[in-house]
Every structure is written in structure tokens, then in C-alpha cells.
Amino acid sequence: MRAMVLHAAGEALRLEDVHVPEPRPGEVLLRVSACGVCRTDLHIVDGELAKPKLPLVPGHQIVGRTEDGRRLGVPWLGWTDGTCRYCVSGRENLCESARFTGYDVDGGYAELAAADERYCLPIPEDYDDLQAAPLLCAGLIGYRSLRLAGDPERLGLYGFGSSAHIVAQLARHEGRRVFGFVRPGDDEAARFALELGCEWAGPSDQPGPEELDAAIVFAPAGELVPAALRALARGGAVVCAGIHMSDIPSFPYELLWEERSVRSVANLTRRDGEEFLALAPRVPVRTEVEAFPLEQANEALDRLRRGGIRGAAVLRVE
């Protein structure tokens, strides 16, 4: 089968003919139709996440079909031990033995993929394969981030990419006021944020027109954390949604005082997946995608690296 394979950090993926994966007990073999291109894939390829399985087939927003015709989605969380203190307390996203799709096990930048059936998610009928793919990480991590932000009336979204374009729709559906913070000078991203219901969009290095009750930082730029803290009202929270971020610069304690907080989001749980995929069609969440053929995965990653994707990039595999 054809697959895009990473052999070393910092190298381009190679299109290769590799062996068909052989499912182990409890796994299903999926014929991949689409796989979202995530910033986490970029962190793996660029060597910012240490110790991936090598060689590796990346990709963890997989939409595919089993041999008996079921359409399933495969997210980032691919396996947990089910017995550790985190798993038994409903926090399987923190399992110390967890295995992640497209990192510890081969993912969906390929024609076929094997996945633990317990961690696969049924795809709502409302979405075609390309539209569904971003729901499986951009949507799921965005959903978890929104829940950890509390109950904000005024929500700021920093970095208006794949996750933010989904979360903006969720937040507006819940009656929240949403403010989009984009790269200074990125007028296209600001227009996109306004189209999706943000009542204001402007540069991320400046506060918005009003104080925020919460902010979610999707961009992997540590300097946005102090910027978001400056934009918060008393008691507000900054949620860092990425798996990797550049170092957060030092900032004065007064930015954190008055019961402001900073927290991170790690991975997802299967419950997150079930809740979000039940909610998405009711909103309804609409994903905007740019499709690339499998063999153009490097181009898709490069466009994402340069901030050149409106919405989400998705590989069309078949």
C-alpha cells in the first residue's frame, strides 16, 4: 500500500510502498479515505516532539471504513492501559502508558491503517469524509479546551486555525461572545474569524475591545500566554490547547493576580469524543477544508507551517 513515511525528524515525508498493517486482537483494519493534517503532525515532523516511533506514518484524524462497511474515525488517543490511577479516575487522557495515533503507532497518511476498535469513534452521517476529518482532533481538542475554560461570557481565541474555526461555532451556539486574536497584519484570518461569528477580530499582541472571561491559546507561541493574561478580567482563565508550545516568557505576577489562572489541555478522552460528535451536528458545526492528495502531504504541512491554510488541511487518500 502507499504511505507517506517519516524516517528522521526534520526530513520530508517519503511516498513509499509499505506492507499492509496486520491488525492485532481487538484492532480493526481501516481503508482510509481522509486524514486531517494537524499541527501536532508538524511538531512531530519538525522534531519538536521527542521520540516518535521511526519510521512512522503520521496522521491522527483518520476517517476510514472497516471490512464490514462501518465508517469510523481514529483520533490521537489510540490506547490506554485502563488500570492506572488516571484511567480509573476518568482521566485516561493522562494515562502514563498511553499510545498515540501517528506517533507511537502508525497513522492515517496511508491507504490502510490498523487501530484499536475501542478507541475508534463512529462518524456522524451529517459529514462527508473530508469534512469529518478535522472533527477528530481540531474539534475534539477544541471541545475539551472550551469545557476547561469554564463558563465564560466573553471568550478570546488566539490563533485562528483549524481548532479555533470549530470552537468559534461551538461557543456562539452556547450564546458566548467570541473575540478572535490573529497574527498582526493577517487580515484574511481576521475576516475568517468575523465570518464565523466573532464580534471582533484583531492582532494577538494587543488586548481586545473588552476584557475577556477566558482565552484559549491554540497557536504554539508562548509569548501569547502573557498577552492573553493581559486581556483577562479578574478570575479569568487562559487555556493552552497545544501539545507543544515555545517557551513562555517571564511576566509580572500582577498579570496572574486577582485569581487569574493558566492551564493546559492534554490529549482527549473517549467521552470527549462521544459528547462532541453528538453535539457537532446539532450546532451544526461546519468545517472548512482544503484537500490535498496523499502524495502532497509535505506541501500541506508546509502550508500549515507558514499559516497558509484557511480552516483545516485534509489529505484525500482514495
C-alpha positions in Angstrom: 0.0 0.0 0.0 1.0 3.6 -0.4 2.0 5.7 2.6 3.8 8.9 3.5 6.6 7.9 5.8 8.8 9.9 8.2 12.3 8.4 8.7 14.0 11.2 10.7 13.0 14.5 12.3 13.4 17.4 10.0 13.2 15.4 6.8 10.4 15.5 4.3 8.0 12.5 4.3 8.6 9.9 1.6 6.0 8.3 -0.5 6.6 4.6 -0.2 5.1 1.2 -0.9 4.9 -0.4 2.6 3.4 -3.6 4.0 -0.3 -3.7 4.8 -0.7 -3.4 8.6 -1.7 -6.6 10.3 -4.4 -6.0 12.9 -3.7 -7.4 16.4 -6.5 -8.8 18.5 -9.0 -6.1 19.3 -7.9 -4.0 16.3 -9.7 -3.2 13.1 -8.2 -2.6 9.6 -9.5 0.6 8.1 -9.4 1.6 4.4 -8.5 5.3 4.8 -10.5 7.8 2.8 -9.3 11.0 4.5 -6.9 12.1 7.2 -6.7 15.6 8.6 -3.3 17.4 8.8 -2.7 18.6 12.3 -0.2 21.0 13.8 0.8 18.1 16.0 1.9 16.2 12.9 4.1 19.3 12.1 5.6 19.2 15.6 6.5 15.5 15.1 8.0 16.0 11.6 9.9 19.1 12.7 11.3 17.2 15.8 9.6 19.3 18.4 8.0 16.2 19.9 10.7 13.8 21.0 10.9 10.0 20.5 8.2 9.2 17.9 8.2 5.7 16.5 10.5 5.7 13.5 10.0 5.1 10.7 6.5 6.5 11.2 3.3 7.0 9.2 1.9 10.2 10.7 -1.7 11.2 10.9 -4.3 11.0 13.7 -7.5 12.5 12.2 -8.4 9.4 10.3 -11.7 8.6 8.5 -12.0 5.2 7.1 -14.1 2.1 6.6 -13.8 -1.4 8.1 -14.1 -4.5 6.0 -17.7 -4.8 7.1 -18.5 -1.3 5.9 -18.6 0.7 9.1 -17.3 4.3 8.9 -15.1 5.1 11.9 -12.8 7.9 13.0 -9.5 7.4 14.7 -8.3 10.2 17.0 -5.0 11.0 18.7 -5.6 8.8 21.7 -5.0 5.3 20.4 -4.7 3.1 23.5 -4.6 3.3 27.3 -3.9 0.7 30.0 -7.2 1.1 31.7 -5.7 0.3 35.1 -3.6 3.2 36.2 -4.8 5.9 38.7 -5.6 8.2 35.8 -7.6 5.8 33.8 -9.7 4.5 36.8 -10.5 8.1 37.8 -11.9 9.0 34.4 -8.7 10.8 33.2 -7.5 8.4 30.6 -6.1 11.4 28.6 -3.3 11.4 31.3 -2.5 7.7 31.2 1.2 7.3 31.6 1.2 4.3 29.3 -1.0 5.8 26.6 -0.2 5.2 22.9 -1.0 7.9 20.4 -2.0 7.5 16.7 0.6 8.7 14.2 3.2 9.0 17.0 3.6 5.7 18.9 1.7 3.7 16.2 1.3 4.3 12.5 -1.4 6.7 11.5 -3.5 7.7 8.5 -1.2 9.2 5.9 -1.6 5.8 4.2 -4.2 3.8 2.3 -4.8 1.4 5.2 -4.5 1.8 9.0 -4.9 -0.5 12.0 -6.5 0.9 15.1 -7.8 -0.4 18.5 -11.5 -0.6 17.9 -12.3 0.6 21.5 -10.7 3.9 20.7 -12.4 4.4 17.3 -15.4 6.8 17.0 -18.5 6.4 14.8 -18.7 9.4 12.4 -22.0 11.3 12.2 -23.9 10.8 9.0 -24.1 14.6 8.6 -20.5 14.9 7.5 -18.7 13.6 4.4 -15.3 12.1 4.9 -13.3 15.3 4.2 -15.5 17.4 6.4 -15.4 14.9 9.2 -11.6 14.5 9.5 -10.9 17.8 11.3 -13.5 17.0 14.0 -11.2 14.2 15.2 -8.6 16.4 16.7 -9.1 20.1 15.9 -12.7 19.6 17.0 -12.1 17.3 20.0 -9.2 19.2 21.5 -11.1 22.4 20.9 -14.2 21.0 22.6 -12.1 19.9 25.6 -10.4 23.3 25.8 -13.8 25.1 25.7 -15.0 22.9 28.6 -11.9 23.6 30.7 -12.3 27.4 30.1 -15.3 27.3 32.5 -18.4 29.3 31.6 -17.1 32.5 30.0 -19.4 35.1 28.6 -16.6 36.7 26.7 -14.2 34.2 25.1 -10.9 35.0 23.3 -9.5 32.6 20.7 -5.8 33.1 20.0 -4.6 31.6 16.7 -7.4 31.3 14.2 -6.7 27.9 12.6 -8.4 24.5 12.4 -9.4 24.3 16.1 -10.5 27.9 16.5 -12.7 27.8 13.5 -14.6 24.9 15.1 -14.6 26.3 18.6 -16.0 29.7 17.5 -19.1 27.9 16.2 -19.5 25.9 19.4 -19.1 29.0 21.6 -21.6 31.0 19.5 -24.1 28.1 19.7 -23.8 28.3 23.5 -24.5 32.0 23.5 -21.0 33.2 24.2 -19.4 36.4 22.8 -16.3 35.4 20.9 -13.3 37.6 20.1 -10.7 36.4 17.5 -7.0 37.2 18.0 -4.8 36.7 14.9 -1.3 37.3 13.8 -0.7 41.0 13.5 -1.4 42.0 9.9 -3.2 38.8 9.0 -6.3 40.4 7.5 -7.5 37.2 5.9 -7.6 35.4 9.3 -9.4 38.3 10.8 -12.0 38.2 8.1 -12.4 34.5 8.6 -13.0 34.9 12.3 -15.7 37.5 11.7 -17.4 35.3 9.1 -17.6 32.6 11.8 -19.4 34.8 14.3 -16.6 36.6 16.2 -17.9 40.0 17.1 -14.3 41.4 16.9 -11.0 40.3 15.3 -7.7 41.9 15.7 -4.0 41.5 16.5 -3.0 38.9 19.1 -0.3 41.2 20.6 -2.9 43.7 21.8 -5.9 43.5 24.1 -9.3 43.4 22.6 -12.1 45.9 22.9 -13.3 44.4 26.2 -11.8 42.3 29.0 -12.2 38.5 28.5 -13.5 36.0 30.9 -11.4 33.2 29.3 -9.0 32.8 26.5 -7.9 29.7 24.6 -4.4 29.8 23.0 -4.3 27.5 20.0 -1.1 29.0 18.4 2.1 27.3 19.6 3.6 30.7 20.6 4.5 31.0 24.3 4.5 34.8 24.1 0.7 34.7 23.6 0.2 33.5 27.2 1.2 36.8 28.9 -0.7 38.6 26.1 -3.8 36.6 26.9 -3.4 37.2 30.6 -3.2 41.0 30.0 -6.6 40.7 28.2 -8.3 38.8 31.0 -10.8 40.1 33.5 -10.4 39.2 37.2 -10.9 35.5 37.8 -10.4 34.6 34.1 -8.5 31.6 32.7 -6.0 31.1 29.9 -6.2 27.6 28.5 -3.2 26.4 26.4 -4.6 23.9 23.9 -1.5 22.7 22.1 0.7 19.7 22.8 3.8 21.8 22.1 4.4 25.5 22.7 7.5 27.6 22.6 8.8 28.8 26.0 6.5 31.2 27.8 8.5 34.3 28.7 8.6 35.6 32.2 5.8 38.0 33.2 5.0 40.1 36.3 2.9 38.4 39.0 0.3 41.2 38.7 -0.9 39.6 35.4 -1.7 36.4 37.3 -3.0 38.0 40.5 -6.8 38.5 41.1 -7.3 34.8 40.7 -6.4 34.5 37.0 -5.2 31.1 36.0 -3.2 29.3 33.3 -3.8 25.7 32.5 -3.0 23.2 29.7 -5.1 20.6 27.8 -3.6 17.2 27.4 -5.0 14.8 24.7 -8.6 13.8 24.9 -10.9 11.1 26.4 -13.3 8.8 24.6 -16.0 10.5 26.5 -14.9 13.8 24.9 -15.2 12.2 21.5 -18.7 10.8 22.1 -20.0 14.1 23.5 -18.5 16.3 20.8 -19.5 14.1 17.9 -23.1 14.0 19.2 -23.1 17.8 19.6 -21.4 18.8 16.3 -24.4 18.0 14.0 -26.8 19.9 16.4 -24.9 23.1 16.3 -24.3 22.4 13.3 -20.5 22.7 13.1 -19.4 23.3 9.6 -15.7 22.6 8.8 -13.9 24.4 6.0 -11.3 22.2 4.5 -8.6 22.4 1.8 -8.0 18.9 0.3 -4.6 17.6 -0.8 -3.9 14.2 -2.4 -1.9 11.8 -0.2 1.4 12.4 -2.1 1.2 16.1 -1.4 1.3 15.7 2.4 4.6 17.6 2.5 3.0 20.6 0.7 0.1 20.5 3.1 2.5 20.5 6.1 4.5 23.3 4.6 1.4 25.4 4.0 0.3 24.8 7.6 3.8 25.7 8.9 3.5 29.1 7.0 0.0 29.8 8.2 -1.4 29.4 4.7 -4.4 27.2 5.4 -7.9 28.6 5.8 -9.7 26.2 8.2 -8.2 22.8 8.0 -6.0 20.8 5.6 -7.1 17.3 4.8 -5.4 14.5 2.8 -7.7 12.8 0.3 -6.5 9.2 0.3 -8.8 7.5 -2.1 
